[in-house]
C-alpha cells in the first residue's frame, strides 16, 4: 500500500477563523458594555430585597419580654415603635402608660393618655390608664412644690376615673383612683365622698391593691392611722411588688410613733425596687429623727441622685449637711429646695429657715440673702412655734452682724 502525504499548495498563515470570531465577539461585547453600562448593570446586579420589617404585634411581644426582665426603658421604646406601626390598638397605649408611670415619665404618660382617650373613648380600661397618668403627674408636681398645678391634674384624674366607672360600674381600680383624686386635693369637704368611693372599690375587689392603697390614704387624711395600716397590710398581701404600699405603710408607722418599724418597712420597699427614690428619702427623714445624721446624709444623697426633682428630698439633704455643719453644701441643696417650693408655707418653712441660717453661718455678709427668708418664715408660722422663734433669732443675729460691719 502506498500512502500519499500530499502537502498543501501553500503554507498556513495567521490565526484561525474561529479565533478571529471569538476576538471580534469579545470586542463587540466590550464596546456594548461601555456604551450601555447602566442597562448592563441593572441586568447583572439583582434588585436588593428590603429587610423584612417587624410587625407592631412583634414589637409589642418584645416589649412584654423586656418588661418581664424589668428593662422598662427598653419596653417603652418597643411599645412606642409598635404604636408608630399601628396606632389603632388601645392595648399598646395602656401598657405604655403603665410603664411610663413606673419610670416617672409622667408628662409623656399624660400625652399618651390624651391620645388614647380620643382613639377609644368607650373603653373603660383606657380611661383608667388615663386616670393613673394624671394622678402620677399630679404627684410629680407635688414633689416640685406645685400644689396648685397638682390639683388640676388630680381634677383631670377624677374626671377620667368617673368616665371609666360610667362605662363599667364594676371597675374597682377606677373607683380607687377617683377616691385618690379627691382626697389628694386636700379639701376636707371631699373626704367623705372619697371614703365612699374607696370603700366601694374594696367591696368590688377586696384583693385589689390600689383599692386598699387609696382606702388607706383616705384614712390618713382623716387621721385614722391604725385603720390605714390595716388597709396597707391587706394591699401588700394582695400584691407585694408595689413599693408605694410599703412607703405609705412606713409613714403610717411613723405617725403612730414607731420609727424603727418605719425604717424596716422602707428597707422592704427597697428590696422590692432598689431604685425607689422615695424610700431613700424616707430613710433620710427617719434617721434625722434618730439623730443619725451621717446615715441621713447617705440616704438623702441616694434619693436625689435617683430623682433630683423632689423639693423635700433636696431639703432633707440640705438639712443633713446643716446638722453636720457643712454649711456651703447645705446652701447648695437648700437653695434647690427653696427654688422648687417658690414661697414659704407652714409645711416647708423649716427649709427656708435652715437656708437663711446656712447663709449667716457660712458668711455673715450673706445676711442680705438670709433676712428675706427669715421674714417669709415669720409670715407663715405661729408666733410661738419653734421655726418662728428660730427665724426671730436669725434676724437678730443678722442685725448684730450688720452693726458690727458698720463703720
MARKOLVEX-642942 format. One line per 8 residues: their letters; for each residue x, y, z of N, C-alpha, C. Coordinates in steps of 0.001 Angstrom, whole numbers. Layout:
N
a> X Y Z X Y Z X Y Z ~ ... .
This chain:
407
xxxxxxxx> 868 -1193 0 0 0 0 897 1232 0 ~ 526 2201 -808 1311 3435 -893 525 4570 -251 ~ 1093 5175 754 443 6300 1458 976 7580 870 ~ 24 8387 415 444 9660 -169 290 10770 852 ~ 1328 11509 1118 1302 12642 2054 1401 13898 1219 ~ 252 14334 763 246 15475 -168 351 16768 614 ~ 1273 17595 352 1447 18879 1004 483 19896 440 ~ 20 20835 1254 -854 21884 728 -111 22703 -306 .
xxxxxxxx> -852 23253 -1205 -198 24021 -2257 501 25264 -1749 ~ 117 25727 -437 814 26917 123 819 26758 1643 ~ 1765 27320 2338 1847 27162 3807 762 27980 4505 ~ 228 27473 5761 -798 28204 6570 -178 29446 7182 ~ -981 30592 7195 -504 31834 7783 -1614 32452 8654 ~ -1268 33131 9835 -2226 33874 10675 -3120 32983 11501 ~ -3976 33603 12325 -4866 32861 13230 -5975 32191 12465 ~ -6554 31244 13153 -7663 30523 12537 -8904 31395 12498 .
xxxxxxxx> -9854 31037 11723 -11119 31785 11613 -11881 31801 12927 ~ -11837 30676 13669 -12567 30591 14945 -12037 31602 15934 ~ -10701 31734 16007 -10092 32682 16937 -10492 34104 16583 ~ -10512 34362 15297 -10903 35706 14863 -12327 36013 15274 ~ -13198 35033 15108 -14602 35235 15509 -14732 35484 17006 ~ -13959 34760 17814 -14005 34934 19274 -13543 36324 19656 ~ -12457 36757 19050 -11924 38084 19378 -12903 39172 18984 ~ -13467 39033 17804 -14431 40036 17357 -15651 40104 18267 .
xxxxxxxx> -16098 38923 18701 -17256 38885 19625 -16919 39579 20931 ~ -15719 39313 21467 -15305 39935 22732 -15215 41430 22623 ~ -14629 41905 21511 -14523 43353 21317 -15895 43987 21229 ~ -16784 43315 20506 -18145 43850 20362 -18852 43951 21699 ~ -18685 42896 22517 -19317 42920 23849 -18747 44032 24714 ~ -17426 44229 24628 -16797 45283 25429 -17339 46651 25047 ~ -17445 46869 23744 -17982 48146 23278 -19426 48326 23752 ~ -20216 47255 23706 -21621 47322 24150 -21712 47662 25638 .
xxxxxxxx> -20837 46980 26434 -20862 47226 27887 -20493 48661 28197 ~ -19458 49173 27516 -19019 50546 27804 -20065 51572 27391 ~ -20738 51317 26299 -21728 52294 25825 -23082 52153 26492 ~ -23396 50973 27006 -24722 50726 27613 -24565 50201 29040 ~ -23611 50798 29832 -23244 50218 31127 -24386 50221 32145 ~ -25253 51253 32125 -26345 51307 33110 -27342 50171 32891 ~ -27626 49901 31605 -28561 48809 31320 -27963 47464 31723 ~ -26661 47320 31432 -25990 46054 31778 -25964 45855 33287 .
xxxxxxxx> -25685 46960 34025 -25629 46853 35496 -26971 46408 36058 ~ -28053 46948 35524 -29383 46586 36023 -29720 45126 35755 ~ -29091 44582 34675 -29346 43173 34352 -28516 42244 35232 ~ -27220 42632 35416 -26308 41754 36139 -26540 41804 37643 ~ -26710 43060 38193 -26859 43221 39647 -28336 43106 39998 ~ -28720 42155 40814 -30139 41988 41131 -30663 43128 41995 ~ -31936 43428 41891 -32568 44459 42726 -32565 44009 44181 ~ -32021 44852 45104 -31967 44433 46501 -33363 44248 47087 .
xxxxxxxx> -33517 43223 47923 -34784 42940 48585 -34765 43626 49944 ~ -35747 44491 50269 -35731 45169 51571 -35758 44170 52723 ~ -35051 44574 53833 -35064 43746 55037 -36478 43683 55593 ~ -36973 42509 55884 -38341 42402 56406 -38520 43234 57679 ~ -39616 43991 57801 -39903 44826 58964 -40785 44060 59938 ~ -40438 44161 61243 -41270 43502 62254 -42638 44182 62305 ~ -43619 43405 62647 -44965 43948 62779 -45134 44615 64139 ~ -46197 45377 64282 -46500 46018 65566 -46668 44977 66661 .
xxxxxxxx> -47298 43863 66323 -47503 42798 67313 -46179 42225 67800 ~ -45220 42087 66877 -43911 41560 67268 -43194 42531 68216 ~ -43300 43834 67932 -42693 44815 68831 -43375 44797 70201 ~ -44672 44594 70214 -45383 44505 71493 -44919 43286 72281 ~ -44657 42192 71585 -44146 40994 72247 -42759 41252 72823 ~ -41904 41945 72061 -40575 42299 72564 -40686 43190 73812 ~ -41651 44102 73782 -41874 44972 74944 -42287 44158 76155 ~ -43137 43180 75932 -43591 42319 77027 -42418 41558 77637 .
xxxxxxxx> -41541 41042 76797 -40372 40304 77292 -39432 41237 78056 ~ -39245 42454 77562 -38393 43426 78255 -38980 43803 79608 ~ -40301 43947 79648 -40945 44285 80923 -40766 43154 81936 ~ -40865 41914 81466 -40645 40782 82366 -39227 40795 82932 ~ -38263 41286 82130 -36871 41391 82590 -36624 42682 83362 ~ -37678 43485 83577 -37609 44772 84271 -36750 45788 83526 ~ -36605 45588 82215 -35927 46563 81361 -36995 47530 80844 ~ -37476 48389 81745 -38654 49191 81438 -38401 50224 80338 .
xxxxxxxx> -37228 50843 80335 -36941 51840 79300 -36960 51198 77912 ~ -36416 50009 77822 -36414 49279 76551 -37839 48903 76149 ~ -38621 48455 77124 -40017 48092 76846 -40796 49308 76337 ~ -40536 50472 76900 -41204 51700 76454 -40895 51974 74983 ~ -39627 51837 74608 -39237 52077 73214 -39945 51114 72268 ~ -40054 49848 72682 -40730 48863 71828 -42210 49208 71658 ~ -42879 49611 72759 -44292 49965 72637 -44472 51222 71789 ~ -43560 52166 71915 -43656 53377 71090 -43510 53032 69603 .
xxxxxxxx> -42610 52089 69302 -42458 51642 67919 -43711 50917 67439 ~ -44262 50077 68300 -45489 49358 67951 -46618 50338 67634 ~ -46712 51410 68391 -47761 52402 68165 -47522 53155 66857 ~ -46243 53442 66536 -45957 54099 65262 -46374 53226 64080 ~ -46227 51913 64236 -46609 50994 63162 -48112 50758 63099 ~ -48749 50790 64270 -50196 50554 64314 -50776 51347 65479 ~ -51305 52505 65169 -51816 53409 66209 -53278 53170 66531 ~ -53798 52009 66149 -55222 51735 66366 -55453 50735 67498 .
xxxxxxxx> -54405 50379 68237 -54518 49333 69254 -54476 49960 70657 ~ -55621 50154 71308 -55630 50777 72639 -54750 50052 73652 ~ -54634 48732 73532 -53854 47963 74499 -52399 48423 74538 ~ -51864 48792 73371 -50478 49272 73335 -50330 50534 74188 ~ -51284 51435 74069 -51232 52682 74837 -51370 52409 76334 ~ -52276 51513 76695 -52500 51204 78110 -51218 50670 78738 ~ -50567 49730 78033 -49322 49166 78548 -48221 50227 78606 ~ -48173 51086 77583 -47162 52144 77547 -47344 53110 78716 .
xxxxxxxx> -48574 53508 78986 -48836 54440 80093 -48387 53838 81417 ~ -48678 52571 81631 -48276 51905 82868 -46762 51949 83041 ~ -46020 51696 81962 -44560 51708 82034 -44021 53127 82241 ~ -44606 54097 81566 -44158 55480 81735 -44370 55958 83161 ~ -45476 55551 83777 -45726 55913 85177 -44678 55249 86078 ~ -44363 53984 85818 -43340 53292 86607 -41990 53988 86523 ~ -41678 54521 85358 -40389 55173 85133 -40412 56671 85456 ~ -41504 57157 86077 -41645 58569 86448 -41600 59508 85241 .
xxxxxxxx> -41965 59009 84091 -42048 59839 82882 -43514 60248 82698 ~ -43997 60972 83696 -45433 61192 83808 -45982 62148 82759 ~ -45175 63123 82325 -45659 64033 81291 -45893 63278 79981 ~ -45008 62342 79665 -45199 61508 78482 -46433 60623 78646 ~ -46653 60151 79870 -47828 59318 80133 -49115 60092 79877 ~ -49129 61363 80269 -50318 62201 80049 -50562 62398 78556 ~ -49494 62617 77790 -49640 62773 76336 -50251 61510 75732 ~ -49728 60347 76128 -50272 59080 75623 -51725 58902 76042 .
xxxxxxxx> -52054 59329 77262 -53430 59217 77746 -54381 60062 76912 ~ -53963 61272 76587 -54826 62148 75789 -55033 61594 74378 ~ -54018 60911 73858 -54150 60305 72535 -55125 59128 72557 ~ -54969 58253 73543 -55765 57022 73539 -57214 57267 73938 ~ -57479 58295 74738 -58879 58576 75065 -59644 59096 73852 ~ -58942 59732 72914 -59576 60109 71648 -59776 58899 70751 ~ -58821 57954 70834 -58878 56760 69998 -59994 55811 70427 ~ -60122 55604 71750 -61087 54612 72247 -61852 55174 73439 .
xxxxxxxx> -62761 56133 73192 -63474 56775 74310 -64502 55886 74984 ~ -64792 54732 74431 -65771 53825 75034 -65119 52669 75788 ~ -63814 52752 76003 -63064 51683 76673 -62754 52111 78105 ~ -63312 51429 79096 -63107 51844 80488 -61657 51679 80929 ~ -60946 50677 80361 -59556 50482 80731 -58683 51638 80231 ~ -59064 52224 79108 -58368 53389 78586 -58495 54560 79561 ~ -59706 54812 80057 -59914 55914 80996 -59236 55643 82334 ~ -59166 54381 82738 -58462 54033 83983 -56975 54329 83850 .
xxxxxxxx> -56401 53958 82696 -54989 54256 82458 -54753 55764 82439 ~ -55676 56503 81834 -55552 57964 81813 -55586 58532 83229 ~ -56470 58001 84076 -56538 58461 85464 -55217 58230 86180 ~ -54600 57076 85942 -53314 56781 86599 -52247 57760 86124 ~ -52282 58139 84835 -51299 59092 84307 -51473 60463 84961 ~ -52708 60931 85058 -52949 62240 85682 -52587 62215 87169 ~ -52885 61121 87842 -52526 61010 89266 -51017 61100 89439 ~ -50289 60349 88612 -48833 60338 88723 -48244 61709 88404 .
xxxxxxxx> -48809 62387 87419 -48296 63711 87082 -48611 64713 88182 ~ -49752 64549 88826 -50055 65383 89982 -49050 65169 91104 ~ -48690 63916 91344 -47695 63622 92385 -46339 64235 92041 ~ -46003 64226 90744 -44739 64848 90324 -44735 66339 90650 ~ -45852 66996 90404 -45932 68423 90672 -45888 68711 92174 ~ -46476 67830 92976 -46359 67977 94430 -44893 67894 94842 ~ -44160 66943 94253 -42736 66811 94557 -41976 68098 94242 ~ -42433 68809 93200 -41789 70070 92820 -42298 71250 93641 .
xxxxxxxx> -43239 70987 94542 -43775 72050 95381 -44926 72814 94756 ~ -45474 72312 93644 -46556 73000 92928 -47890 72326 93250 ~ -48471 72641 94387 -49720 72021 94795 -50886 72467 93912 ~ -50879 73707 93458 -51972 74194 92607 -51996 73448 91280 ~ -50828 73295 90669 -50743 72535 89428 -51135 71086 89632 ~ -50720 70538 90768 -51068 69152 91086 -52578 68986 91195 ~ -53247 69943 91822 -54702 69835 91990 -55432 69807 90647 ~ -54905 70533 89671 -55507 70484 88333 -55375 69090 87724 .
xxxxxxxx> -54222 68458 87944 -54023 67101 87443 -54918 66111 88181 ~ -55088 66298 89487 -55973 65411 90251 -57428 65566 89789 ~ -57797 66791 89427 -59150 67001 88905 -59343 66268 87580 ~ -58297 66262 86751 -58346 65512 85500 -58435 64006 85770 ~ -57719 63562 86767 -57761 62141 87138 -59164 61755 87601 ~ -59786 62629 88367 -61158 62384 88833 -62106 62231 87643 ~ -61980 63136 86679 -62858 63082 85509 -62646 61780 84724 ~ -61368 61406 84528 -61071 60183 83775 -61575 58939 84512 .
xxxxxxxx> -61381 58921 85825 -61832 57761 86610 -63348 57635 86577 ~ -64051 58758 86635 -65510 58705 86594 -66015 58273 85209 ~ -65308 58651 84158 -65644 58155 82820 -65545 56636 82790 ~ -64490 56122 83414 -64297 54664 83445 -65424 53970 84196 ~ -65819 54521 85349 -66880 53878 86133 -68244 54018 85469 ~ -68436 55092 84695 -69694 55223 83954 -69806 54146 82880 ~ -68674 53822 82248 -68673 52780 81211 -68787 51398 81839 ~ -68036 51196 82938 -68018 49894 83616 -68196 50109 85114 .
xxxxxxxx> -69408 49986 85620 -69671 50238 87043 -68992 49248 87990 ~ -68303 48247 87451 -67606 47280 88302 -66089 47410 88203 ~ -65611 48535 87727 -64173 48779 87601 -63635 49282 88939 ~ -63148 48381 89763 -62718 48722 91121 -61534 49685 91112 ~ -60584 49479 90205 -59408 50347 90167 -59799 51781 89843 ~ -60777 51949 88954 -61227 53297 88613 -61870 53982 89820 ~ -62660 53263 90584 -63224 53843 91808 -62112 54244 92782 ~ -61070 53413 92864 -59948 53720 93755 -59249 55010 93323 .
xxxxxxxx> -59000 55149 92014 -58359 56370 91518 -59248 57592 91758 ~ -60541 57419 91592 -61457 58530 91843 -61355 58983 93301 ~ -61277 58030 94207 -61130 58356 95636 -59829 59105 95883 ~ -58728 58592 95317 -57432 59235 95498 -57402 60636 94919 ~ -58017 60816 93747 -58024 62128 93104 -58751 63159 93958 ~ -59771 62732 94686 -60490 63658 95565 -59677 63990 96816 ~ -59173 62965 97465 -58531 63190 98755 -57206 63943 98607 ~ -56496 63722 97506 -55195 64367 97332 -55298 65864 97068 .
xxxxxxxx> -56493 66357 96764 -56664 67799 96599 -56665 68533 97936 ~ -56713 67762 99017 -56584 68361 100341 -57781 69158 100799 ~ -58942 68907 100226 -60169 69615 100615 -60984 68715 101534 ~ -61069 69056 102828 -61802 68200 103778 -63252 67945 103376 ~ -63826 68849 102590 -65216 68657 102168 -65376 67471 101210 ~ -64281 67002 100655 -64337 65907 99691 -63962 64552 100302 ~ -63542 64549 101572 -63040 63313 102172 -64130 62259 102325 ~ -65341 62679 102670 -66414 61705 102868 -66740 60993 101553 .
xxxxxxxx> -66816 61748 100469 -67093 61131 99169 -65941 60209 98760 ~ -64707 60633 99036 -63544 59792 98719 -63622 58472 99472 ~ -64020 58539 100740 -64124 57315 101537 -65183 56377 100966 ~ -66297 56926 100532 -67353 56086 99935 -66853 55381 98668 ~ -66150 56126 97828 -65639 55539 96588 -64608 54451 96855 ~ -63689 54725 97791 -62667 53738 98115 -63285 52498 98751 ~ -64279 52715 99604 -64949 51588 100247 -65657 50714 99213 ~ -66255 51360 98198 -66931 50597 97154 -65919 49819 96302 .
xxxxxxxx> -64750 50418 96075 -63691 49725 95334 -63255 48466 96067 ~ -63097 48572 97384 -62724 47401 98196 -63832 46357 98172 ~ -65082 46815 98208 -66218 45891 98145 -66213 45104 96835 ~ -65937 45801 95725 -65930 45139 94419 -64784 44136 94299 ~ -63597 44534 94763 -62409 43682 94640 -61578 43789 95917 ~ -61851 42936 96891 -61120 43012 98160 -59613 42827 98010 ~ -59169 42157 96937 -57743 41934 96759 -57141 42858 95686 ~ -57793 43965 95469 -57237 44964 94560 -56286 45866 95362 .
xxxxxxxx> -54988 45852 95070 -54044 46610 95905 -54278 48117 95864 ~ -54734 48637 94705 -54960 50080 94629 -56220 50495 95372 ~ -57194 49622 95442 -58364 49907 96271 -57940 50032 97733 ~ -57075 49114 98172 -56585 49167 99553 -55708 50403 99782 ~ -54884 50728 98788 -53960 51864 98932 -54738 53171 99126 ~ -55746 53397 98270 -56465 54664 98362 -57476 54673 99511 ~ -57911 53505 99931 -58705 53447 101162 -57834 53885 102338 ~ -56587 53384 102352 -55645 53766 103407 -55343 55262 103352 .
xxxxxxxx> -55147 55788 102141 -54838 57210 102001 -55973 58073 102540 ~ -57197 57658 102289 -58340 58398 102822 -58320 58387 104344 ~ -57999 57251 104933 -57913 57170 106397 -56796 58071 106924 ~ -55685 58181 106175 -54587 59058 106596 -55081 60498 106690 ~ -55794 60956 105670 -56279 62333 105674 -57319 62560 106771 ~ -57959 61469 107189 -58919 61574 108293 -58245 61386 109650 ~ -56930 61137 109643 -56180 60954 110887 -56385 59596 111539 ~ -56852 58612 110777 -57124 57269 111335 -56009 56320 110888 .
xxxxxxxx> -54840 56484 111521 -53617 55825 111054 -53646 54311 111240 ~ -54230 53835 112319 -54256 52392 112544 -55101 51688 111483 ~ -56209 52305 111107 -57030 51719 110043 -56300 51768 108704 ~ -55527 52839 108494 -54724 52934 107269 -53691 51803 107232 ~ -53062 51519 108361 -52074 50438 108442 -52703 49109 108044 ~ -53902 48837 108554 -54578 47576 108230 -54845 47466 106730 ~ -55293 48565 106120 -55586 48538 104687 -54314 48293 103867 ~ -53225 48909 104266 -51967 48744 103530 -51419 47331 103682 .
xxxxxxxx> -51606 46750 104840 -51182 45366 105029 -51974 44426 104119 ~ -53277 44685 103987 -54101 43899 103044 -53604 44101 101609 ~ -53242 45341 101292 -52751 45626 99946 -51469 44886 99634 ~ -50556 44822 100594 -49289 44109 100395 -49535 42610 100263 ~ -50488 42091 101010 -50841 40670 100861 -51358 40392 99450 ~ -52125 41338 98900 -52689 41152 97557 -51608 41258 96488 ~ -50674 42198 96641 -49599 42378 95663 -48367 42936 96365 ~ -47404 42071 96686 -46219 42524 97424 -45168 43197 96554 .
xxxxxxxx> -45473 43510 95300 -44474 44077 94385 -44635 45583 94176 ~ -45520 46238 94919 -45763 47673 94734 -45062 48447 95859 ~ -43961 49136 95558 -43208 49811 96630 -43990 50918 97320 ~ -44944 51541 96611 -45720 52626 97224 -46503 52147 98437 ~ -46924 50884 98444 -47645 50335 99596 -46751 50315 100832 ~ -45505 49909 100653 -44563 49863 101786 -44224 51280 102261 ~ -44032 52191 101313 -43693 53569 101668 -44806 54198 102509 ~ -46037 54025 102048 -47162 54575 102800 -47300 53913 104160 .
xxxxxxxx> -47102 52599 104202 -47174 51875 105479 -46114 52394 106444 ~ -44901 52639 105941 -43829 53143 106795 -44211 54477 107434 ~ -44804 55382 106651 -45154 56684 107209 -46343 56608 108158 ~ -47157 55594 107998 -48215 55402 108996 -47637 54852 110298 ~ -46621 54001 110201 -45914 53571 111420 -45266 54780 112095 ~ -44674 55645 111296 -44044 56853 111840 -45078 57730 112545 ~ -46262 57844 111925 -47316 58668 112510 -47793 58119 113852 ~ -47656 56804 114045 -48056 56200 115318 -46876 56070 116287 .
xxxxxxxx> -45729 56690 115936 -44602 56756 116859 -43595 55630 116746 ~ -43667 54797 115706 -42755 53669 115592 -41747 53913 114471 ~ -40682 54683 114785 -39660 54987 113787 -38882 53732 113374 ~ -38467 52865 114290 -37738 51654 113864 -38552 50777 112903 ~ -39851 50621 113163 -40686 49820 112267 -40827 50519 110907 ~ -40852 51838 110929 -40903 52584 109668 -39638 52336 108849 ~ -38489 52318 109506 -37217 52070 108808 -37207 50677 108194 ~ -37644 49687 108934 -37685 48309 108419 -38580 48229 107186 .
xxxxxxxx> -39708 48904 107239 -40664 48851 106130 -40117 49563 104900 ~ -39402 50663 105079 -38784 51352 103952 -37700 50485 103315 ~ -36985 49743 104131 -35981 48819 103592 -36647 47704 102784 ~ -37842 47300 103202 -38591 46313 102424 -38993 46891 101067 ~ -39351 48162 101047 -39691 48813 99783 -38499 48785 98831 ~ -37298 48980 99362 -36103 48969 98527 -35737 47560 98062 ~ -36135 46566 98820 -35921 45190 98336 -36836 44908 97140 ~ -38013 45502 97167 -38937 45350 96035 -38429 46134 94828 .
xxxxxxxx> -37960 47373 95063 -37458 48227 93979 -36237 48994 94491 ~ -35032 48512 94164 -33808 49160 94656 -33621 50589 94158 ~ -34377 51013 93155 -34253 52370 92619 -35421 53269 93027 ~ -36088 52897 94106 -37248 53668 94560 -36754 54854 95398 ~ -36633 56010 94742 -36025 57183 95374 -36768 57620 96633 ~ -38086 57514 96629 -38883 57976 97779 -38514 57222 99057 ~ -38168 55936 98918 -37806 55150 100106 -36498 55653 100720 ~ -35534 56021 99868 -34274 56585 100397 -34542 57915 101093 .
xxxxxxxx> -35415 58727 100515 -35772 59989 101161 -36442 59726 102511 ~ -37330 58713 102544 -37977 58354 103802 -36969 57912 104851 ~ -35985 57114 104438 -34950 56678 105387 -34149 57869 105902 ~ -33837 58820 105010 -33131 60021 105458 -33940 60756 106522 ~ -35244 60854 106290 -36124 61517 107253 -36099 60793 108609 ~ -36205 59472 108553 -36236 58705 109808 -34921 58818 110576 ~ -33816 58766 109854 -32520 58849 110537 -32287 60237 111124 ~ -32843 61269 110491 -32766 62601 111082 -33524 62644 112406 .
xxxxxxxx> -34656 61916 112476 -35414 61871 113725 -34607 61206 114837 ~ -33782 60233 114451 -32986 59499 115430 -31641 60165 115718 ~ -31348 61265 115031 -30058 61931 115234 -28905 61251 114514 ~ -29211 60330 113618 -28169 59627 112846 -27899 60427 111567 ~ -27208 61558 111729 -27073 62499 110621 -26246 61947 109463 ~ -25222 61130 109760 -24395 60560 108692 -25227 59609 107826 ~ -26053 58778 108473 -26924 57871 107723 -27992 58652 106958 ~ -28463 59723 107553 -29445 60572 106870 -28841 61157 105596 .
xxxxxxxx> -27613 61651 105710 -26929 62217 104542 -26729 61159 103455 ~ -26314 59966 103853 -26069 58878 102898 -27331 58539 102107 ~ -28446 58418 102803 -29688 58045 102125 -30267 59203 101323 ~ -30108 60416 101816 -30603 61572 101073 -29836 61746 99762 ~ -28537 61476 99793 -27735 61545 98572 -28236 60547 97531 ~ -28557 59326 97981 -29078 58316 97057 -30414 58755 96474 ~ -31243 59367 97300 -32558 59800 96838 -32441 60853 95738 ~ -31630 61894 95972 -31543 62975 94979 -30779 62531 93737 .
xxxxxxxx> -29901 61531 93863 -29217 61039 92666 -30192 60283 91761 ~ -31168 59597 92376 -32175 58871 91596 -33253 59798 91050 ~ -33614 60805 91830 -34642 61753 91384 -34343 63126 91992 ~ -33650 63978 91238 -33278 65287 91788 -34428 66284 91825 ~ -35576 65939 91264 -36689 66888 91138 -37720 66723 92249 ~ -37242 66530 93460 -38140 66422 94615 -37669 67444 95654 ~ -38503 68442 95894 -38104 69537 96770 -37783 69053 98182 ~ -38648 68192 98735 -38416 67761 100118 -37138 66946 100237 .
xxxxxxxx> -36778 66162 99196 -35550 65368 99239 -34324 66277 99199 ~ -34356 67308 98362 -33262 68277 98342 -33157 68983 99698 ~ -34324 69321 100256 -34320 69959 101563 -33785 69054 102644 ~ -34142 67764 102565 -33674 66800 103558 -32151 66648 103491 ~ -31604 66606 102279 -30151 66512 102132 -29489 67779 102672 ~ -30086 68930 102371 -29562 70175 102921 -29596 70179 104440 ~ -30659 69631 105016 -30769 69558 106476 -29684 68660 107066 ~ -29406 67542 106401 -28347 66645 106888 -26999 67357 106884 .
xxxxxxxx> -26707 68095 105810 -25451 68863 105765 -25445 69954 106830 ~ -26598 70609 107017 -26699 71680 108009 -26386 71156 109409 ~ -26939 69991 109721 -26734 69434 111055 -25308 68937 111261 ~ -24602 68716 110174 -23197 68308 110269 -22266 69503 110037 ~ -22844 70708 110079 -22103 71979 109974 -21384 72148 108646 ~ -21860 71469 107622 -21307 71655 106279 -22195 72681 105572 ~ -22009 73945 105936 -22946 74981 105501 -22890 75287 104004 ~ -21724 75284 103365 -21734 75510 101899 -22562 74461 101149 .
xxxxxxxx> -22416 73171 101529 -23222 72128 100877 -24687 72244 101271 ~ -24936 72650 102508 -26329 72854 102935 -26979 73930 102079 ~ -26258 75015 101833 -26784 76099 100997 -27109 75580 99601 ~ -26209 74778 99032 -26405 74267 97666 -27741 73542 97519 ~ -28040 72641 98450 -29251 71826 98304 -30494 72523 98855 ~ -30332 73328 99886 -31485 74062 100396 -31940 75123 99393 ~ -31004 75703 98659 -31395 76651 97611 -32243 75959 96543 ~ -31881 74727 96199 -32671 73982 95217 -34075 73712 95741 .
xxxxxxxx> -34149 73323 97019 -35462 73046 97608 -36324 74305 97625 ~ -35757 75415 98071 -36498 76670 98176 -36926 77161 96794 ~ -36051 76985 95794 -36408 77394 94436 -37604 76592 93924 ~ -37658 75295 94242 -38789 74466 93820 -40069 74871 94543 ~ -39952 75116 95845 -41150 75497 96599 -41656 76889 96199 ~ -40745 77778 95922 -41136 79115 95470 -41441 80073 96599 ~ -42235 79640 97551 -42593 80501 98688 -42753 79636 99923 ~ -42573 80256 101065 -42669 79531 102331 -44127 79240 102678 .
xxxxxxxx> -44360 78069 103248 -45662 77686 103790 -45418 77080 105170 ~ -46502 76788 105861 -46360 76173 107185 -45636 74831 107099 ~ -45776 74130 105954 -45173 72797 105820 -43698 72843 105457 ~ -43277 73860 104708 -41879 73866 104257 -41031 74961 104892 ~ -41601 75704 105838 -40898 76861 106413 -39550 76485 107015 ~ -39438 75272 107550 -38174 74863 108180 -37018 74893 107195 ~ -37283 74549 105921 -36209 74566 104929 -35785 76003 104607 ~ -36739 76931 104582 -36409 78338 104374 -35577 78854 105546 .
xxxxxxxx> -35961 78425 106740 -35227 78825 107947 -33785 78327 107897 ~ -33619 77048 107530 -32277 76463 107502 -31411 77100 106435 ~ -32014 77448 105289 -31234 78108 104248 -30754 79471 104734 ~ -31643 80229 105352 -31251 81538 105872 -30153 81394 106924 ~ -30304 80421 107824 -29284 80196 108862 -27965 79747 108246 ~ -28051 78950 107177 -26831 78488 106499 -26098 79662 105852 ~ -26848 80607 105269 -26215 81806 104709 -25427 82531 105800 ~ -26090 82741 106932 -25464 83500 108012 -24223 82774 108540 .
xxxxxxxx> -24342 81452 108725 -23229 80708 109312 -22082 80500 108331 ~ -22395 80425 107052 -21324 80290 106061 -20561 81601 105909 ~ -21297 82720 105962 -20664 84028 105775 -21633 85105 106250 ~ -21262 85847 107292 -22160 86848 107852 -22540 87917 106834 ~ -21697 88077 105810 -22013 89092 104797 -23190 88681 103919 ~ -23643 87425 104052 -24779 86944 103275 -26117 87213 103967 ~ -26104 88016 104992 -27357 88315 105705 -28385 88995 104809 ~ -27924 89679 103761 -28900 90318 102873 -29743 89273 102138 .
xxxxxxxx> -29209 88047 101996 -29989 86941 101439 -30817 86252 102515 ~ -30292 86215 103728 -30959 85486 104807 -32193 86208 105327 ~ -32125 87512 105466 -33206 88255 106119 -34563 88098 105416 ~ -34653 88190 104091 -35966 87992 103451 -36546 86605 103700 ~ -35687 85611 103816 -36166 84248 104088 -36707 84149 105509 ~ -35987 84727 106462 -36486 84740 107841 -37848 85441 107916 ~ -38005 86528 107156 -39272 87264 107160 -40410 86402 106599 ~ -40127 85634 105541 -41152 84740 104992 -41597 83718 106025 .
xxxxxxxx> -40631 83176 106757 -40957 82162 107771 -41873 82766 108835 ~ -41578 83977 109271 -42398 84615 110304 -43821 84885 109803 ~ -43968 85130 108518 -45293 85432 107971 -46208 84206 107944 ~ -45631 82996 107861 -46473 81796 107705 -46466 80906 108957 ~ -45749 81309 110003 -45614 80447 111183 -46263 81089 112404 ~ -46886 80284 113265 -47409 80815 114534 -46290 81465 115342 ~ -46575 82556 116020 -45512 83320 116700 -44670 82508 117676 ~ -45291 81562 118387 -44551 80812 119399 -43998 79484 118883 .
xxxxxxxx> -44141 79212 117596 -43649 77942 117051 -42121 77934 117000 ~ -41493 76763 117046 -40020 76689 117013 -39417 77377 115795 ~ -40044 77214 114601 -39449 77844 113416 -39536 79361 113497 ~ -40627 79877 114084 -40763 81327 114223 -39724 81863 115202 ~ -39515 81152 116286 -38501 81569 117265 -37123 81576 116615 ~ -36806 80532 115866 -35505 80458 115190 -35353 81584 114173 ~ -36434 81887 113451 -36365 82976 112473 -36120 84318 113158 ~ -36775 84536 114285 -36568 85787 115026 -35132 85891 115525 .
xxxxxxxx> -34612 84790 116026 -33218 84774 116488 -32261 85034 115323 ~ -32575 84461 114161 -31727 84675 112992 -31715 86127 112553 ~ -32883 86758 112579 -32950 88177 112221 -32128 89031 113191 ~ -32173 88696 114469 -31412 89447 115467 -29906 89272 115241 ~ -29486 88026 114932 -28066 87781 114671 -27596 88564 113448 ~ -28432 88616 112420 -28067 89379 111228 -28000 90888 111540 ~ -28924 91364 112392 -28903 92768 112764 -27595 93113 113482 ~ -27197 92225 114416 -25951 92461 115151 -24744 92372 114229 .
xxxxxxx> -24798 91445 113278 -23683 91306 112339 -23555 92566 111482 ~ -24701 93122 111087 -24692 94335 110270 -24131 95505 111065 ~ -24525 95599 112367 -23988 96669 113213 -22458 96541 113361 ~ -21991 95292 113443 -20551 95057 113595 -19774 95465 112362 ~ -20431 95473 111200 -19728 95849 109970 -19853 97348 109659 ~ -20747 98026 110425 -20963 99455 110185 -19793 100260 110703 ~ -19163 101105 109888 -18001 101898 110349 -18416 102948 111378 .
